Amino acid sequence: QVQLVESGGALVQPGGSLRLSCAASGFTLNTYAIGWFRQAPGKEREGVSYISTSGRATLYAPSVKGRFTISRDNAKNTVYLQMNSLKAEDTAVYYCAIQSRGGIWSTESLYDYWGQGTQVTVSS
């Protein structure tokens, strides 16, 4: 059974850091590009970051560039999202998904096999 499981979400103060994990089971993650998305209350889901199959290409939304870093450890079948200098506006449920069709990386419809999400709350 193909499954992605996100973890690492928590309540953190502004300026803090978190590392999210996206672990795959039932398939080999290193054959797929992966996207991280987030959905804040009352807002549409938006693309946060993308990493290519090899890990050599990474892309970020302008709102997180310079603060977030995406990486992958294919030996552990896991993709990570390191989030630094967190702001209140980063509060959202974060999801990872497999890119199964070509196109602009932040387009939600290009992705399949979404995880259940992990909650990130940035608040003092």
GUFIBA-933249 format. One record per residue: residue number from 1; x, y, z of N, C-alpha, C in turn. Coordinates in nm, 2 decimals, always signed. Layout:
REM GUFIBA-933249
resi; nc1; nc2; nc3; cac1; cac2; cac3; cc1; cc2; cc3
NUM; X; Y; Z; X; Y; Z; X; Y; Z .
...
REM end
This chain:
REM GUFIBA-933249
resi; nc1; nc2; nc3; cac1; cac2; cac3; cc1; cc2; cc3
1; +0.08; -0.12; +0.00; +0.00; +0.00; +0.00; +0.09; +0.12; +0.00 .
2; +0.07; +0.21; -0.10; +0.14; +0.33; -0.11; +0.10; +0.43; +0.00 .
3; +0.19; +0.48; +0.08; +0.15; +0.57; +0.19; +0.26; +0.67; +0.22 .
4; +0.22; +0.80; +0.24; +0.31; +0.90; +0.29; +0.26; +0.94; +0.43 .
5; +0.36; +0.96; +0.52; +0.32; +1.00; +0.66; +0.41; +1.12; +0.69 .
6; +0.34; +1.23; +0.72; +0.41; +1.35; +0.77; +0.42; +1.34; +0.92 .
7; +0.53; +1.40; +0.97; +0.55; +1.42; +1.12; +0.64; +1.53; +1.15 .
8; +0.64; +1.57; +1.27; +0.73; +1.68; +1.32; +0.66; +1.81; +1.34 .
9; +0.53; +1.82; +1.32; +0.46; +1.94; +1.35; +0.44; +1.96; +1.50 .
10; +0.44; +2.09; +1.54; +0.43; +2.12; +1.68; +0.39; +2.27; +1.69 .
11; +0.37; +2.31; +1.82; +0.35; +2.45; +1.85; +0.49; +2.51; +1.88 .
12; +0.52; +2.62; +1.82; +0.66; +2.68; +1.83; +0.64; +2.83; +1.83 .
13; +0.73; +2.89; +1.90; +0.73; +3.04; +1.91; +0.78; +3.10; +1.79 .
14; +0.74; +3.23; +1.76; +0.79; +3.30; +1.64; +0.95; +3.30; +1.65 .
15; +1.01; +3.28; +1.54; +1.15; +3.28; +1.53; +1.21; +3.14; +1.56 .
16; +1.13; +3.05; +1.60; +1.18; +2.91; +1.62; +1.19; +2.83; +1.50 .
17; +1.23; +2.70; +1.52; +1.26; +2.61; +1.41; +1.18; +2.48; +1.43 .
18; +1.15; +2.41; +1.32; +1.10; +2.28; +1.32; +1.15; +2.20; +1.20 .
19; +1.16; +2.07; +1.21; +1.19; +1.99; +1.09; +1.08; +1.89; +1.07 .
20; +1.02; +1.90; +0.96; +0.91; +1.81; +0.92; +0.97; +1.69; +0.84 .
21; +0.91; +1.58; +0.86; +0.95; +1.46; +0.79; +0.83; +1.40; +0.71 .
22; +0.87; +1.35; +0.59; +0.77; +1.28; +0.51; +0.82; +1.15; +0.48 .
23; +0.77; +1.05; +0.54; +0.82; +0.91; +0.53; +0.73; +0.83; +0.44 .
24; +0.79; +0.75; +0.35; +0.72; +0.67; +0.25; +0.72; +0.53; +0.29 .
25; +0.61; +0.46; +0.26; +0.60; +0.32; +0.28; +0.52; +0.26; +0.16 .
26; +0.56; +0.14; +0.12; +0.49; +0.07; +0.01; +0.55; +0.10; -0.12 .
27; +0.65; +0.19; -0.13; +0.72; +0.22; -0.25; +0.85; +0.29; -0.23 .
28; +0.93; +0.30; -0.33; +1.06; +0.36; -0.31; +1.05; +0.51; -0.35 .
29; +1.08; +0.59; -0.25; +1.06; +0.73; -0.26; +1.15; +0.80; -0.36 .
30; +1.27; +0.74; -0.38; +1.37; +0.81; -0.46; +1.34; +0.80; -0.61 .
31; +1.23; +0.74; -0.65; +1.19; +0.75; -0.79; +1.09; +0.86; -0.82 .
32; +1.06; +0.94; -0.72; +0.96; +1.05; -0.74; +1.01; +1.18; -0.69 .
33; +0.97; +1.28; -0.76; +0.98; +1.42; -0.70; +0.87; +1.44; -0.60 .
34; +0.91; +1.52; -0.50; +0.81; +1.54; -0.38; +0.79; +1.69; -0.36 .
35; +0.66; +1.72; -0.33; +0.63; +1.85; -0.30; +0.58; +1.86; -0.16 .
36; +0.60; +1.98; -0.09; +0.54; +2.01; +0.04; +0.44; +2.12; +0.01 .
37; +0.33; +2.11; +0.07; +0.22; +2.20; +0.06; +0.17; +2.24; +0.20 .
38; +0.10; +2.35; +0.21; +0.04; +2.38; +0.34; -0.10; +2.44; +0.32 .
39; -0.18; +2.43; +0.42; -0.31; +2.49; +0.42; -0.35; +2.55; +0.55 .
40; -0.36; +2.68; +0.55; -0.40; +2.76; +0.67; -0.55; +2.76; +0.68 .
41; -0.60; +2.79; +0.80; -0.75; +2.79; +0.81; -0.81; +2.90; +0.72 .
42; -0.91; +2.86; +0.65; -0.98; +2.95; +0.56; -0.91; +2.99; +0.44 .
43; -0.80; +2.92; +0.41; -0.72; +2.95; +0.29; -0.71; +2.82; +0.20 .
44; -0.67; +2.84; +0.08; -0.65; +2.73; -0.01; -0.51; +2.67; +0.01 .
45; -0.50; +2.55; -0.02; -0.37; +2.48; -0.01; -0.27; +2.54; -0.10 .
46; -0.14; +2.57; -0.06; -0.05; +2.63; -0.14; +0.09; +2.55; -0.14 .
47; +0.16; +2.56; -0.25; +0.29; +2.49; -0.26; +0.39; +2.57; -0.18 .
48; +0.47; +2.49; -0.10; +0.57; +2.55; -0.02; +0.71; +2.52; -0.08 .
49; +0.73; +2.39; -0.11; +0.87; +2.36; -0.16; +0.86; +2.23; -0.25 .
50; +0.96; +2.21; -0.32; +0.97; +2.09; -0.42; +1.11; +2.04; -0.42 .
51; +1.13; +1.91; -0.44; +1.26; +1.85; -0.45; +1.25; +1.75; -0.56 .
52; +1.35; +1.75; -0.65; +1.35; +1.66; -0.76; +1.39; +1.52; -0.71 .
53; +1.38; +1.42; -0.81; +1.41; +1.28; -0.77; +1.55; +1.27; -0.72 .
54; +1.65; +1.34; -0.78; +1.79; +1.32; -0.74; +1.82; +1.41; -0.62 .
55; +1.73; +1.51; -0.59; +1.76; +1.61; -0.49; +1.84; +1.73; -0.53 .
56; +1.89; +1.72; -0.66; +1.97; +1.84; -0.70; +1.89; +1.96; -0.73 .
57; +1.77; +1.95; -0.76; +1.68; +2.06; -0.79; +1.58; +2.08; -0.68 .
58; +1.58; +2.21; -0.62; +1.49; +2.24; -0.52; +1.43; +2.38; -0.55 .
59; +1.30; +2.39; -0.52; +1.23; +2.51; -0.54; +1.15; +2.55; -0.42 .
60; +1.12; +2.68; -0.40; +1.05; +2.73; -0.29; +0.95; +2.84; -0.32 .
61; +0.85; +2.85; -0.24; +0.76; +2.96; -0.26; +0.83; +3.09; -0.21 .
62; +0.80; +3.20; -0.27; +0.87; +3.33; -0.23; +0.86; +3.35; -0.08 .
63; +0.75; +3.31; -0.02; +0.72; +3.35; +0.12; +0.81; +3.27; +0.22 .
64; +0.87; +3.16; +0.17; +0.95; +3.08; +0.26; +1.10; +3.07; +0.22 .
65; +1.13; +3.12; +0.10; +1.27; +3.11; +0.05; +1.36; +3.18; +0.14 .
66; +1.47; +3.11; +0.17; +1.57; +3.17; +0.26; +1.55; +3.12; +0.41 .
67; +1.43; +3.07; +0.43; +1.40; +3.03; +0.57; +1.38; +2.88; +0.58 .
68; +1.32; +2.82; +0.47; +1.30; +2.68; +0.47; +1.40; +2.61; +0.38 .
69; +1.43; +2.48; +0.41; +1.52; +2.40; +0.33; +1.46; +2.26; +0.31 .
70; +1.44; +2.22; +0.19; +1.39; +2.08; +0.16; +1.51; +1.99; +0.13 .
71; +1.50; +1.87; +0.17; +1.61; +1.77; +0.15; +1.55; +1.63; +0.15 .
72; +1.63; +1.54; +0.10; +1.58; +1.40; +0.10; +1.69; +1.31; +0.14 .
73; +1.66; +1.20; +0.20; +1.75; +1.09; +0.24; +1.69; +0.97; +0.18 .
74; +1.73; +0.93; +0.06; +1.67; +0.82; -0.01; +1.70; +0.69; +0.06 .
75; +1.81; +0.68; +0.13; +1.83; +0.56; +0.21; +1.73; +0.53; +0.32 .
76; +1.68; +0.65; +0.37; +1.57; +0.64; +0.47; +1.43; +0.65; +0.41 .
77; +1.43; +0.66; +0.28; +1.29; +0.68; +0.22; +1.21; +0.80; +0.27 .
78; +1.28; +0.91; +0.30; +1.22; +1.02; +0.37; +1.27; +1.15; +0.31 .
79; +1.17; +1.25; +0.30; +1.20; +1.38; +0.26; +1.18; +1.47; +0.38 .
80; +1.26; +1.57; +0.40; +1.25; +1.66; +0.51; +1.22; +1.81; +0.47 .
81; +1.16; +1.88; +0.56; +1.15; +2.02; +0.54; +1.19; +2.09; +0.67 .
82; +1.31; +2.15; +0.66; +1.37; +2.23; +0.77; +1.31; +2.37; +0.77 .
83; +1.25; +2.41; +0.87; +1.18; +2.54; +0.88; +1.24; +2.63; +0.99 .
84; +1.31; +2.74; +0.95; +1.37; +2.83; +1.04; +1.30; +2.96; +1.04 .
85; +1.33; +3.04; +1.14; +1.27; +3.18; +1.15; +1.12; +3.18; +1.13 .
86; +1.06; +3.09; +1.19; +0.91; +3.07; +1.17; +0.83; +3.19; +1.21 .
87; +0.73; +3.22; +1.14; +0.64; +3.33; +1.16; +0.50; +3.29; +1.18 .
88; +0.42; +3.37; +1.24; +0.28; +3.34; +1.27; +0.21; +3.29; +1.14 .
89; +0.24; +3.36; +1.03; +0.18; +3.32; +0.90; +0.22; +3.19; +0.84 .
90; +0.31; +3.12; +0.90; +0.35; +2.99; +0.86; +0.26; +2.88; +0.93 .
91; +0.17; +2.93; +1.02; +0.08; +2.84; +1.08; -0.01; +2.77; +0.98 .
92; -0.01; +2.64; +0.97; -0.09; +2.57; +0.87; -0.08; +2.42; +0.90 .
93; -0.16; +2.34; +0.83; -0.13; +2.20; +0.82; -0.04; +2.17; +0.70 .
94; +0.07; +2.10; +0.72; +0.16; +2.08; +0.61; +0.15; +1.94; +0.56 .
95; +0.15; +1.93; +0.43; +0.13; +1.80; +0.36; +0.25; +1.77; +0.26 .
96; +0.28; +1.65; +0.24; +0.37; +1.61; +0.14; +0.30; +1.52; +0.04 .
97; +0.35; +1.52; -0.09; +0.28; +1.45; -0.19; +0.38; +1.41; -0.30 .
98; +0.34; +1.31; -0.38; +0.43; +1.26; -0.49; +0.39; +1.34; -0.62 .
99; +0.48; +1.39; -0.69; +0.45; +1.45; -0.82; +0.44; +1.34; -0.92 .
100; +0.33; +1.33; -0.98; +0.30; +1.22; -1.08; +0.28; +1.27; -1.22 .
101; +0.28; +1.40; -1.24; +0.26; +1.46; -1.37; +0.35; +1.58; -1.38 .
102; +0.40; +1.61; -1.50; +0.48; +1.73; -1.52; +0.41; +1.86; -1.52 .
103; +0.48; +1.97; -1.49; +0.41; +2.10; -1.49; +0.48; +2.19; -1.39 .
104; +0.41; +2.30; -1.36; +0.46; +2.39; -1.26; +0.45; +2.33; -1.12 .
105; +0.56; +2.33; -1.05; +0.57; +2.24; -0.93; +0.47; +2.27; -0.83 .
106; +0.42; +2.39; -0.82; +0.33; +2.43; -0.71; +0.18; +2.40; -0.75 .
107; +0.16; +2.34; -0.86; +0.02; +2.30; -0.90; -0.03; +2.18; -0.84 .
108; -0.12; +2.19; -0.75; -0.17; +2.08; -0.67; -0.21; +1.96; -0.75 .
109; -0.27; +1.98; -0.87; -0.33; +1.87; -0.94; -0.22; +1.78; -1.00 .
110; -0.09; +1.82; -0.99; +0.01; +1.74; -1.05; +0.05; +1.62; -0.95 .
111; +0.00; +1.63; -0.83; +0.04; +1.54; -0.72; -0.06; +1.44; -0.68 .
112; -0.01; +1.32; -0.64; -0.10; +1.22; -0.59; -0.04; +1.17; -0.46 .
113; -0.12; +1.08; -0.39; -0.08; +1.01; -0.27; -0.04; +1.11; -0.16 .
114; -0.13; +1.19; -0.13; -0.11; +1.29; -0.02; -0.11; +1.22; +0.11 .
115; -0.02; +1.28; +0.20; -0.02; +1.23; +0.34; -0.14; +1.29; +0.42 .
116; -0.15; +1.26; +0.54; -0.26; +1.31; +0.62; -0.23; +1.45; +0.68 .
117; -0.11; +1.50; +0.67; -0.08; +1.63; +0.72; -0.03; +1.63; +0.86 .
118; +0.05; +1.74; +0.89; +0.10; +1.76; +1.03; +0.08; +1.91; +1.06 .
119; +0.03; +1.93; +1.18; -0.01; +2.07; +1.22; +0.12; +2.15; +1.27 .
120; +0.14; +2.26; +1.21; +0.24; +2.36; +1.26; +0.17; +2.48; +1.31 .
121; +0.20; +2.52; +1.43; +0.14; +2.64; +1.49; +0.25; +2.73; +1.54 .
122; +0.25; +2.85; +1.49; +0.36; +2.94; +1.53; +0.29; +3.05; +1.61 .
123; +0.31; +3.05; +1.74; +0.24; +3.15; +1.83; +0.32; +3.17; +1.96 .
124; +0.31; +3.28; +2.01; +0.38; +3.31; +2.14; +0.28; +3.29; +2.26 .
REM end
